[in-house]
Amino acid sequence: MSAMAVYGQQQTNERAKWFTDARYGMFIHWGVYSAAEGYWKGEKHRNDNDYAEWIFYRNQISREEYLTLLDRFDWDSIDPEKWVILAKQAGMKYITLTAKHHDGFALWDSKIGNYDVGDYTGHRRDIVKELADACRKHGIRVGLYYSHWVDWEHPFGWNHEREVTGIDPKDYDKYWQEKVIPQVRELLTNYGEISMLWFDMWIHHSSTVVTRQQLLQLKSLIRELQPNCLVNSRLGLSIEEDPDVDFKTLGDNQLGNKKEDFPWQSPATVAHSWGYHSGETAWKATSVLLKSLIGNVSLNGNVMLNIGPRANGDVPYEIEHRLHEIGQWLEINGDAIYGAGAFDLDNNLHDWGKITAKQDGNRTKLYLHVYNWPLNKQLYLTGISTPPVKVYLLADKQRQPLSFTHEGVFTGIQLPVLQPDQYVSVVVAEYDRAPEAVQELVAKTTDGGYSMTYENQFTDKTLIIQKKSREGTVPAHAVVKTPTTMKWRFYVDQPGVKKVDVSYSFQGKKAGGKIVCRVADRELSQIIEPTGKTVGEPNSNWVIDRFLSHRLGEISFPQTGFYEMETEITPDKNSELQFQWVWIK
């Protein structure tokens, strides 16, 4: 077993340190498309993803007719400062505005052509300037989204219809030199400090018309004009390919699933569309959005949550309401997010929630984000050999200590009857030195058992894994065709007799083969029994393999401490066992 200290992001350059501290920002998709509200001439946006900002392309609108949408804007009501104030109330630390989306329309008074907001408003509005000024007034960092690869307006910009017609690279370079380079120069010259340029090429440059040389030209311009401006991987250069790229951008609404040692971010929406869509119905709950943020921070990641204002500047109530609720949570629990990051335990180790970590002076704080307040009011923390010096609720201004016990790698915390927060409550465990994390352990679950799965075993990395299927009615499992041994380690804090169960599916015609479990100097064995079929979904001709739990027996654990369980599966010749888990309680 190995022991490691708090996980850090060593591959963070000086430019990006503010970014890894901020963790949470606002994305604003707003442009000509906002006035369409997801419909054109009575027809809904032609894609079920409801990305309303794509309506120009999806619904095959002409440039001239598209611009008639500007007549619907209520310019007297549009005030970007309101967006900035909302971001601040939501606890966000930076804002990224779609200065130019794929439609090619610029939200500033650009001198490059006349396809910009300044040329289509009576008072020559400059939304980029208004937003940048408001951000500085309220202490929010300014980021700008710029669609460099795709531009549906320029005669030589990339339009996906060119997958049919093709485009001469020399013509594309005219677009690049005539529009991209000079407009980015404007953005980095006329609007003060820009903390981030957010590009949106979601595939590698090798699969696009854009060349590496063009991307390096663009990045070189950014470094020349504003050396501290962050650049994301959707520039088209991965951070592995070019370490000068500041952070990795995951896919749309893609959350993290592993710790990373470099800065990264998830762009996310509250429903589906990025631009305003009047037909939205599938709004994510505040708790879902909060857990997305917490989950990313627990893996060293950020979240940039989108708003899609209407053509009068109003933010949909569903978004505004959720942002205010998240802001209220951060006002109390922000210490667990800002400047916090991953701790070096398996992110999915505990079934009660996630852990974020922070160095605070000479002490290390672990923030235990409790998604599911235990019914027995006991919080089980597994895998840390260092005892905490104090445990308390982050919401408690008095920092009244909570009772806890610690032995080996197990800390048991006594929780109050009432959880302090209706969404996610945070328990703080303070340590007077970097706590040591012990790897390859199975944690005690909220209901006091140990679930040994093919995922948390540490010996056989060659198992054949079948993901869940048939809408989850067939659970994920390991396919065992030859004699296989799996091992798990766990820490028993309460000695005594515990029951041992195993879950599997076996479709043989008769019993055969054997499962043997060895732990605490005892051995339990059982002949593998056929489990047969079941109906996964009634009245749907949905017949699936049945997974059943089998009682192997009982084992006495004589004392507290580490135990190792070995499970040996020997299927009959020419048959296979679909193994799911072993359960001890």
N, C-alpha and C positions, 0 to 999 in steps of 0.2 A: 504494500500500500504506500502511496506517495503522499507527501504533504506539501502544499503550496500556499503562497500568500495571496493577497488581494490581486485580482486580475486588473491589469492596466492596459492602456492603449499606447504602447510605445511607438507605434508607427503614425504618430500624429505630429505634423509639423507645426511650427510656431504660428503660422497663419490660422490654423484650424483649431487652436486650443479653445477659443471662445465658442466655437461650434459644438465641441464635445461637452462643454459646460452648459450650453444653452438647452440642448436636448429637444426643444419643442418650438415649432415655428408655425406661421400661417402661410398658406398658399392662397393666392387670389387669382381665379380665372374670371376675367371680365374683359369684354370686348364687343365688337359689332354683334356677334352671335348672341349676346345676352338678351337682346331685344326680341329675338325669334322665340325664345323660351321653349325650344325643343320642337317647334312646329313651323312648317313653311307651307303657306297657302292651304291650310287645313290638314296637311299631311304630317304625321309624326316623323321625327328623325329616323332615318332608315338604318337603324342598327339597334338591336335590343340592349346594347350596353348603355344606351342613353347618354353618350358623350355629346352633349348638346353643342359643344364648341366645334364639333366637326360638321355641322349642318351644311355649311357652304359646300363642302366636298361630297358628303353623303347624299344630299338631295339635289345635287347637280344644279346649283344656283349660279346664274351669271354674275360677273363682277358688278355690273351696273345695278342689277336688282338687289344684290346683297347689300350694297351701300344704302339702299332705301330704308334699311332697318335703323339707320341713324336718326331718321325722322321720329322714331318712337322714344328716343332718349329724353329724359327730363333733366336737362343740364342744370337747371336752377336748384334741383334737389341733390345732385351728386356731389358728395363731400368725402373725399378719400380719408380725411382725418377721422371720420366715424369708424372706418375700418381699422384704423390704427388704434383707436381707443378700445374697440372691441378686442383686438389682439392683446392689448395690455391687460384688460380685465380678464382675459382667458389665461393669462400667465405665459403667453408666448413671448419669445425673446427676439424674433426676427420675422420679417415679412418678405415674401417673394411674389412680385406682381408679374403677370403675363404682359410684359412690355410689347412683345410681338409674338403672337401665336402663329399657328400654321396658316391662318388666313392671310398673313403678311401685313396686316394692318397695325401700324405703330401707335401706341398710346402716349406718344410725346410729339412735340412740335418738330418733327424731323425735317431737316433740309435736304434729305436724300429722297427725291421724288415728291409726290404729293398724296401718297396713300397713308395718311396719318391723321390723328385726331385734331391736330392744329388746323388742318386745311378743311375740316368738315364741321367746325364749330364756330359760331359767330364771334366768340371772344378768344378764339385760338387757345382752347384749353390744352394744358399739358399735364396729363394725369400722373406721369412719372414724377414730374417736379413737385406736384401737390402732395403726392404720397411720400416722397423722399423728405420734403420739408416737415411733414407731420410726424414721420418716424423719428427724425432728429429731435423734434420738440418733445416727444414722449419717451425718448430713450430706447427706441427699437431699432435694431439693425436693418439696413435696406438690402434686399436681394431683388434681382431682376431676372425673369425668365425671358429667354430669347430663342425662338425657333430658327436655328441656323440651317439645318438640313432641309426641312420642308418649308416651302413657301408657295401657296396656291395663286398668288397674285403676280409675281414676277414672271415674265415670259420664259425665263430660263431657270426658274427655281424648280426644285424637285416636287413633282406632283405624282402620286402613286399611279396615275393613269399612264405615266411614262414607262411603267413595267410592260405596257403593250407597245408603245411607240418608240421607246428609247430616247436618249438624249446624248448629244455630243459633249464629251467632257469639257471641250473648249467653251461651249455655250454655257455649261454649268459654272465654269470658272468666271464667266462674265457676271453672272448673278452674284457670285461670291465676292468678287472685287468691287462690283458696282453697288451692292446693297449690304451684305453681311459685314464686311470689314469697316466701311465708313459708318454704318449705324452703330456698331459696337463701340467705335471710337467716340461717337456722339454721347452714348450712354455713360462712358467712362470719363468723359471730359466735362460735361455740362451739369452734372447732378451731384457733385461732391463725392464723398466716400461711398463706394458701393461694396458691401461686404461679401456679396455672392453673385456670380452669374450662373444661372441654372439653365443648362442646355437640355435638349429633349430628343436626342438620337438614341432610340432604345435598342438598337443593334450595333454591332461593331462596325467600324468604318470599312472593313474589308468586304462587307456585304452591301455596301452602298456606293453611290456615285461620288461621295465625298472622299478625297484623298487624305492620306496621313499628312502630306505636306501642307494642305489647306488647314487642317486642324492645328498643326504646329504653328502656322502663321497666325491663326486666331489666338492661340494661347500665348504666343510671344507678344502680341499686341496688348493683351490683358496684363501680362507681367511688366511690360514697359510702362503702361499708363497707370495701373494701380496694382503694385506688387503684392498687396495684402488681400486682394480680392480672391475669394475661393472659387474654384472651378470643379464641377461635378463630373462623374464618369460618363454621363450621357453626352458629354462633348463628343464621345465616340472613341475615346482612349481609355482603356481599363487602367486601374491603379497598379495592376501587376505589370502592364506594358509600359506605363509612364508614371513613376513615383512622384512626379510633379503635380499630378492630379490630386486634388485635396481630399475628396471623399467619394465614396461609392453610392450611387443611387440604385435602389432596388426597383423592381417592376411596380407598376401602378397597384396600390393597395396590397403590395406584397410585404408581409411582416418578416422580421428576422427569425431564423431557426438555429443559429449558432453564434457563439461569441466570435468577435472579430477584433484584431489588434490594430485596425485602422478605422478612421471615422466612416460612418455610413448612415444612410437615411432612408426612411420609407415615405414616399408621397402618398397621402391617403385622402379619401373622401368620407363625408358623413352619410351619403347614400351611394349613388352610382355616378352620376354626371359630375363633371368638373365645372363646366359652365352652367348657368341657371337653366333648369328644366322644370316647367310647370307641372309635369306629370309624375314627378318623384313621389314614391310611396314607401320605399324600403329604407327608412331611416335607421341607422345604427344607434343603439341605446348608448347613453352616457357611460354606463359601466363597460360596454364593449370598447368604446374609444379610449377610456382610461386604461383598460387592461392592455390595449394595443401599445399605448405609450409606455406603460410600466414594463411590459414584456420586452420592448425594444431596448429600453435603458438597461434592463437586466442582462442584455447581450452586447452592451456598449453602443447602442444605436440611437438614432433620433427619429422623430416623427414630424412631418410637415403636413398639417391638416388643412384641407382646402375649404374655402368659402366661395360661393358663386353668386355674387350680388346680381340683382335685377338691373334693368336699364335705367332705373331711377336711383340706383345706389343702395337700395334696401337689401339687407341680408335676410334670407329666409328664416322665419321664426324658429323652425326646427333646428337650424344650425346655431343661431344666436343663443337659443336656450341651452343647448348642450355645451357650447363654449363657456357660457357663464357658470354652469355647474362644474365643469372641469376647472375653471379659474378659482372657484370657491374651494375645491378640493386642494388645488396647488397652494392656495394661500395658507393652508394649514399644513400640508404635507410636502411642500415644494422642496424641502431639504433632502427628501428621498429621491428627487429627480434631478434638480439642477446640480451640476458638478458631480453627480453620482455615476456609477458604471457597474460593470459586471463583477461578481465575486466568483472565485474559481471552484464552484461546485456545479454539477450537472444542472442546467437550467430547469429541467423537468423532474428534478429529484423529489420535490415535495408536492403533495397533492393539494395543499392549502393555498398555494400562490407562488410568488416570485421573490427573489432577493436582489436588492441593489446595495452598493457599497460605496463608502467614501472615507477618505483620510481626513480627520479633523484634528489638526495639531498633532499631539502625540498619541491620539486615540484613533481607532478605526471603528466606524459605525456600520453595522449591518442593518438595513431596513427590510423588515419582513412584511411584505405586502400580503395581507391575509384576504384572499378573495372569498373564502368560505369560512365564516366564523364557526369554530368547532362547537358542536352541541355539548360536549363534555367540558368545554372551556379550558381545554388543555392544548397548547400548541407544541408540536413535536418538531424540534430542529435537529436534524441528523447530519453528521459529517464534519463537525468542527471540534477539534481536540482541545482548543484553547477555551477556558471558561470565561464567560463575560464578567465584567465588573459591575455592570448595571443593565437592567432591562426596564423599559417603560414605554408608554404609548406616546407616539409623536404628537398626537392631538392634545395631550395633557400638558398645559403650560407650566404646571408645577413639577413635572417630571417625577411624579411619585413612582417609586420603584415597584415593579411587579415581582412576585415571588417566583423563584425558579430553582431548579436543581440541575446539576451538571455532573456527569460521570462519563469517562471515556470520550466518546464522540457524540454523546447524546445530551441535549439540553431540553428539559421539559419546563415550559412556561405556563404559569397559572394566569389565565385571562379573566377580566371582569365579565360579569353576566351580560352587560350591554356593550355591543360594539360601538365605538365612537363615530364611525362613518357608515352611512347607508350603502355606499358603493364599495370602497376598499379601505380597510383600516390598516394602519401601519404600526408595527411594533419595532422598537429600536433596541438592538443589542450592542452595547458598547464594550470595547476591548482595549486594554492598556498597551497592547502590542498587536502586530499584524496577526490575525487569527489564522491558524493552520487548518487547511481544508484537506480532508482525507478522501481520496478518490475511490471509485469503483465500489461504492456501497449502495445497498438498497435501503431506502428510508422507511421509517415507521409511518404508516398512513394515519390519516385523521381518525379512523376508527380502530386503530391499534394493531393492525396487521402488517404483513410484509408481502408484497406482490412481486414474485420473481418471474420475469418475462424474458423472452428471447432478446429483447432490447437491452436490458440492464445486466445480462450475464456477461462475464469478462473473459471467457476462454475461447469459445468457438466463433471466430469472425467470418467463417465461410458458410454459415447457414443460408439455406435457400428461404427467402422471405417472400410471402405473399401479402400484398397490401389488402386492406379491407375492400370488399366488393359488394355488389348487389345492394347499393345504398347503405352499406354498413351492416346488413343482416348477416353477412359472412365476415367475422372479425379478422383482423390481421393475425398472421400466425407464421410459424416456421415449419417448413416441410422437411420431415426427417425420413430419409430412405435407407440410411445405413446406420450402424451403431454410432451414437452421438453422445457426448458428455458435455454438460453445461455446469458452470459453477457461479455461485453468488456469495457475496459477503454481506453480513448485516450485523447490527449491534443490538443485543437484547438488554433492555434496561429493567425489565421485570421478569425474573426467573419464574419457572413453573412449567406446567404441562400445556403444550400447544398442539392444536389440530393441524394436519397437513393435507391439503387438497391439491388435485391437479386437474387442469382443464385441457381437453383435446378432442379431436374428431378422428375416428378411425372407421373407414368404410369397408373393411374386410368382412367376409361372410361369417367368420367364426373368430373366437378369441385366439390370440397368439401374440408372441412377442412379450416384452416386459419393460416396465418402468421401475427404476430403483432410485430411491432418494437416501442419501447418507448425510447425516448431520448430528453433531453432539454425540459422537461415538455410537450412534444408532443407525439402523438400516430399515427402511420400509420398502416393500416391493409389492408389485401388483401385475397380474397378467392384463394385457391391453384388451379391452372389451369393445366390440363394435358399437358405434353410437347411432348409426342409422341416419335417416333423413328427417327433415322437418319442413314446414311451410314458412317461408320467409315473409310473405305478404299474402294475406287471405284473398281468395277469389282472383288470383293473378297468375295462376300456373307458375308459381314461384317456389320450386322445390330446391332446397339447399342441403348441404352436409350439416348434420347436427353437431354442435360442440357441447359437451357435457362435463360437469364438475364431478370428480370421483374422490371419495375420501380414502386416502392412503393409510391413515392411522394417526396416532398421537406420539409426540416425542417430548421428553422432559428436558428442559434447559436448566441445569442445576445452579447456574450463577450468572450474574451480569457479565457482559463482555462480548468480544467479537466471536462470531461463528461463521463457518463456511459450509455451505450446502452444495453437494454434488448430486446432480440428477443425470442418470444414465438411461438413455432410451435405446432399446434394441427392438426394432420392428421385425416382424416375420419376413422371411425371404420373399422378395417380389411384392412387398406391400409398403405402404408409407403411413406415417402418423403425422397429423397436423397439430403441432404443439402450440398451446396458447400461454399458459402460466402455471406456476406452483404458488399456492397461497398458504401462509403460516399465520395462525392466530390462536 
